[in-house]
């Protein structure tokens, strides 16, 4: 098979397409979570701790000198990224947990017992026939019959 033929077989395989869709959806989800953290969670959190904007939290190691920018540790940005991670991890955990519950329910559902083999069917028929045709022992009633009342002379 040629290089292009192998590549085509690889690229159109279901798993690769599913992975590509997952990456695109994951990237969009990441942007949603980033907006959630930056626009909805950190502003009230910053307000609670004294009106601090997390994006501006930093420790200056060296002041800007001339054309050289300041050297800073941007720990506020790190805190926002950490919150992003926790939210994404929580969302993934919830999805995986739901999938695991569905799989457990699927596994717990009793499957129908396998059909009896032809030998088992035949043996069952023989057993039932013997039970129905069993001869009565003198003085005892056959199954399903009243006891005999005549006596021999």
Residue, then its C-alpha position, 0 to 999 in steps of 0.5 A: x500500500x502506498x504512503x498516501x493510501x495508508x495515510x488515508x486509511x489512518x485519517x478516515x478511521x473512526x477513532x481519529x475522527x472522534x479524537x479530532x472532534x474531541x479536541x475541537x470541543x475540548x478547546x471550545x470548552x476550555x475557552x468557556x471555562x476560562x471566561x467563566x473563571x476570568x469574568x464570573x468567578x474571580x471578580x467576586x472572589x477579588x471583591x471578597x478579599x478587598x477589591x483585588x483584581x487577580x490579573x494584576x496580582x504579581x510580585x515585582x522582582x526587578x523594576x523596569x529600567x529604560x527599555x527593559x520591562x519589569x521582571x515579575x512573578x504573576x501569581x494572580x494569573x497562576x491562581x486563575x489558571x489553577x481555578x480553570x484547572x479545578x473547574x475542568x477537572x470537576x466537569x470531567x469527573x462528573x462526566x466520567x462518573x455518569x458514564x461509569x454509573x451507566x456502565x454499572x447499570x448495564x453490567x448489573x442488568x441480568x442477561x437472559x440465560x442461554x437456551x438449553x442445548x438440544x441434549x438438555x431439551x431431550x433429557x427434560x422431555x424424557x424426564x417429563x414423559x417418565x414422570x407422567x407415565x410412571x406405573x403405580x405400585x400396587x396399593x399406591x396411587x399413580x401421580x395425579x390419581x386417587x388411590x385404588x379402592x378395590x381389593x383382590x379376593 
